[in-house]
């Protein structure tokens, strides 16, 4: 019996997603658990698996933005008549969304341009230098507002009514920029039916316009939120001799096939231990309330070709350094390949951002909302210190803690950072 494939809700607050491409064609056999299509949300692009066995009889939505719960395909037995099911699905969908190529005219790329990627084809933002969107027809009473997933999320978080916002995207869709303008106190954007005056030509090669990927848009939104929080920073320098020696000893004890632990893996375990003592730091600030968590889910900032992502090592306080190294290697590898799942990015209670490998001595990291603290780790360098009355060179690391003052007082942050320093200088204290 044929079954409908509906767009799943992959994370809390998800209302829509964008189908980037299908990994199967109509008529292909599919197995339950087999990747069916790629879905782009405001957090990550991931493969969605089939929920049943059979043949992909019909792709209802080839690509583009789709609401959660919308029928996007039908799977059934070979040759099965699914016309009645499709009619019902089309009716439930309010008519199948047109592919992106039909929804709005796209800018024709230069002859020497490479193939467009899923990122540059995102419907959340209009392409630069394209023809302005046509004026949208007035919405009928009760008609659902067309809006991008990011626009809906921003409007919900800021208490804005999408019905009162005029969309300037394709077919009058409300995009993130429209919501941002209203949120900033400016007038609601008005879609202009008349083509704008052509801009003065820019000499070739002087200006490069880079469209924001969904990941970069999320970074921009979340870090803007972070600057709205009242934060303060605390800085300490720690003797890293024992930290590096512990890592070297762990490398010596590695078994064949083990992932080589890094200094950051050891530091993650030490920080997780400190977080269990200071739950005020191991927390999130959500809807005016502080959520203090029973386990240390430590996020690790990872630079990828598409932007910074923060996959989470769950319950790091219960893992050994070797186990943390294994999890970290898997997360970092999949992050750089663009294969992270939403579950890999959710649930973080604290973040570590390490730029020591770039030779950065000290820096201030921006909060990762809704988390209330983040630790910035600099490079380990020999610095002059007085030991037993003598000036000696000591491997030293700078640790900078950024705290959200709504959830953490200065004394709490100072005590936590003092403990982190003590653990770095004597890792055995974490046992």
N, C-alpha and C positions, 0 to 999 in steps of 0.2 A: 504494500500500500504506500502510495506516495506521501511524502512529508514535506512540509515547508521548512526552509532554512531561514531563520529570522536573525536579524542583527542582535547579537548578545550585549548585555551590559557588562563590560569588563572591569569596571571600577566604580567606586562610590561617586555619585554625582554625574556620571556619564549619561548624556541624553542623546548623543548622536555621534557618528563617526564617518570617516570618508573611506570608501572602498578604493584602494589604489590600483589593484590589479587582481585578476583571477588566476589561480595557479592550476585550475582545471578548466577544460572546455566542455561545452554541451556535448553529451554523448559519452564522456569519459566515465569509467567505473571509479567509484570512490569507496573508501573503507572508513569506518568510524575511527576518529582520531587522526585521520590523514589531513594535512594542511589543504585548505580549500581556497582561501583568498587572503590578501593582505589588507589590514584595516589600520587606518591612521587616526589616532585620537590626539587630544591636546598634550598627551604625555609621551607617547611612544608609538611606533609602527610595529605591528606584530601580525603573525599568521594566525588565522582563525581556523580551527579544525572542524571537520564534518562530525555531526552528531549521530549519523546513521550510515549503514551500508547501502549500496545501490548504484544507480547511474544518475549522473547530473543531467536531468531531463531539460531543465530550463534555467537560464540565468535571467532573473527578473530585473536586477539592477546591475548593469555592466560596470559602472564606476560612478564615483561622485558621493556627495554627502547624503547620509541616510539616518533617519531617527531610529533609536533603539526599539526593537520589536517589529520593525518593518520586514516583510518577506522579501528576501533578496534572491532566492533560488528555490528550486524544487528538486528533490531526490526521490527516485522510485525505481520500479522494475523496468527493464528494457521494453520500449514500445508502449508503455502504459499511457492511457489517455488522461491528461491532467488539465484539460481545458477548463473544467468546472472549478478545479482548485485554483487555477490561475485567475479566473474571473473573480473569485472570492478574494484572492490575495490582492489583485489590482484595486478592487473596491475598498479593501481594508487599508491599502496604501494611499488611497486618494488618487489613484493613478500612479503607475510606476514612474519614478523620477527619470528624467531624460539623462542620457550620458552627458558627461561634462562637455564633450565636444559639441553637443546640440544645445546645452543650456545657455551658453554664452559664447560669442565669437572669441577665439583666442588670438593673441598676437602671433603673427607669422614670424618664426625665428629666422635669423640670417642664414644664408646658404651654408656658411662654414660652421654653424653652430652644431653642437652635438645633440643627441636625443634628449628631450626634456625629461627631467627626473620627477618622481612622485612629489618631491619636496617643492620644486618650482611650480608644480601644477596644483598646489594646494588651493582649495576654494576659499580659505579663510581670509585671504587678502587679495585685492586686485593687482594684476601685474602692472609694472611700471610702464608708462607711456602707452597704455592701451586706450581704446575709445571709451569714453565715459559710459557708465551703465545707463540704459534707458530708464525713463521715469517709471516707477512701479505703479500699477493700477491700485486704486483704493481697495483695502481688504474688506471682504464681506463680514458682517457680524458673526463672531464665533470662529472665523477662519484662523488657523494656526499661523503664527508669525514665522516667516522664513528667516532663519538666523544660523550662523556658523556655530559649531560646538563651543569655540572659544568665546564668541560673543554672548552666548547663553550663560556660560559659566561666570563671566565677568559681571553681567547684569544681575545674576542671582546673588553673587557675593556682595555687590554694592547696593542691592535693594532697588534696582531700576526696573521700570516696566517696559518690556520690549515693544508693547503695543504703541507706546508713545514715541518710539524712535524710528525715524525714517531711514531705511536701508539704502546704501549706495552700491551694494554688491550686485552681481548678476541677478536679473529678475527681481530686483528690489530687496535682495537678501540683506539682513542686518549683519555687518561684519564687526570685528573687534574695534576697528578704528572709530566706527560710528558710536559705539558704547563709550569708548574712552573720551570722545569729545563731549558727550553729554555729562559724563561723570566729572569732567574737569570744570563744568559750569558753563561751557560754551553752548551756542545754539544747536538744536538738533540738526544734523546734516540733511540737506535737501538734494535729492537726486536731480540732476540737471538734464533735461531732455535735449538741450542744445549742445553740440560739440564745443568743447573749450578751444580757445585760440591755440594754434600750434606753437609749442615752445621754440625759442630760438635754437637752431641746430648747434649741437656741441661737437667740437672737433673729435674725430674718431680717436679712441685710445686714451682720452684724457679722464673719462669718468667711467667707473664700473659700478653698476647698480646690482646689489645682491639682495634677492628676495629672502625674507625670513622663512626658515623651515618651521615646521610645527614645534620642534624641540626648542629652537631659538625664541619663538614667540612665547613659549611657556617660561623660558628663562627670564625674558624681559618682564613678563607679568609678575612672576613670583618674586623676583628681586626688587621690583618696584614696591611690592607689598612689604618686603623686608625693611626698606628704608622708612616705612611709616611707623615701625616699631621703635620705641625709645631704648636704644642700646648703649652699652658701655663695654670697654675693652680692658682686659687685664693681661699683663705680660710678665713672664718669668723666663729665666735662662737656666738650663739644667745641664749637669755633667752627663754626657751621653756615653761615657766609657763603658759602663755596665750594660747599657742598652745594646751597643754594637757587639760587645763580647757575648751577650746572650744570643744574639742572632747568629753569630759565627759558630757558637757551640751547637745550636739547633741544626745548622747546615751540616756540621760534622756527623750528627746523629741521624741524618736523613736516610731513609731506606730507598731502595731502587723503585722508581716510579713516583716518589713523593715530589710535590711542588716545593721549590726552594723558597723558604720564608724570607720575607724582606723585613727591614727595620720597621716599616709601617705596619706589618702584620703583628709584630711584637707590641708596638705602640697601641694598636687597636685592642689587643687583649688587656693591656694595662689600663687603658682608658675605660674599658667596659667594667673592669673591677672597681674603679673609682666611682663610676656612675651608679653602681649598686649601693654605695655608701651615701651618695648625695642625689637622692631621687628628685630633688627640686631642679636639678640640671638635666636629668633624664626625663624630659617632659615636652609636652606640646601645649600651645595656647590656641584653643579652639572656641569660637563664639563666646568670647569673654570669660571662658573657664580654663583652668589649668588641669591638664590630664597628665598625671604622674604614672609612669609605666613600671611594671614589675620586672622587666627584662631590658637589657641594653641592646637595642637594634641599631647598630652603628652604620651610618651611611658613609661611603667613601667616594669623594669627588673624582670623577674620571673624565678626562678630556677625550672627545671623540671628533671625527670629521664634521659631525652635524652640530656640535656644541657640547656643553658640559652636562653630564648626567650624574645622578647620585644613586647607584644601586645600593641595596641595604644588606648587610650581614646580620641575619636574624639571630637573636639570643647569643651575641658574641661573648657574653659573660659566662656562658656554659660550654664554650668551645676551647680546645687547646690552640696554641699558636699554629700548629701544623694543620689543624682543621680550618682555621681562619684562612691560612694561605691557600688551601685548596678551594674554598668557597670564593675567595677574592680573585683567584686566577680565572675561575669560570665566569664570574660576573664581568670582570674587566674584558675578557676575550669576547664575550657576547655583546658587551656594550660597544666595542669598537667595530664589530661586525653588523651592528644595528639589529641584533636579535634578542634584545631584552624583552621580557614580558612585563605587563603592568605590575604583577605580583613582586617582581624584583625591585620595584621602585617605591613600593608603599610600605607604611608602617615604621619608617625611620624615627628614632627618638633623639638622635644626636648625630652630628656629622664631623668627620675629620677631613681637612683639606691640606694636602702636603705638596708644597712646591720646592722642597729641598733638592729634588733631582735636577731642578733648573738653576741651582745656585742662589736661590732667593734666601737671604739671611732672615728676613722677618717681614710679615705682611698681616693685614687685617682681612679676614674672610667675612663675607656678607652672610647674614642669617639665611637658613633654608626653611622658610615657613612650612608648617606651623611649629617646627622645632624651636626651642627657646635658647639654644646655645650651639656654637660651632667652634672647633679648635683648629687654628692655623699653625702648621708646622713648617719651620724653616730648615735650611740646610745644616748639617753637622759640620762644624768648622773648628779648627784649633784656635782657642782664644787664651790670652794671658790671664792666669789666675794665681792668687797667692795661696800656696799650700804649705802648711807648717813653716811659715815665715819665708818661703822661697817662691820666686816667680817662675811658674812652669806653664807649659802649653797644655791645655786640657780640651778634648773634644767637647764642644758645647752646642746645644740646640736651643733655639728660641721658640717658645710656645705662647701663642696669643689666643685668649679666650674671648669671644664676643658673646654677650649675654643680652637677653630681652629683659629689661628692667620690670616689665609687667609681671614676670613670673619669678625672677631671680633677684635677690638683693646682693649688694656688693660683697657682703661678708660671706654669703653662700658661695658665690663664684670664686672668691679668694680662697676659701677652704678647699673647694674642689680642685682648683689649679695647684694649690700647695701639695695636695695628695698625689696629683698626677706627677708633679716634679719628684716627689719622694719615691714613687714607683719607678720612674725612669732611671733614677740614680741607684735604686735597689730593687730590681724586678722581682726578687724572691719574696718581697712583701705582698705580692699579689696572690701568693699561694694560700 
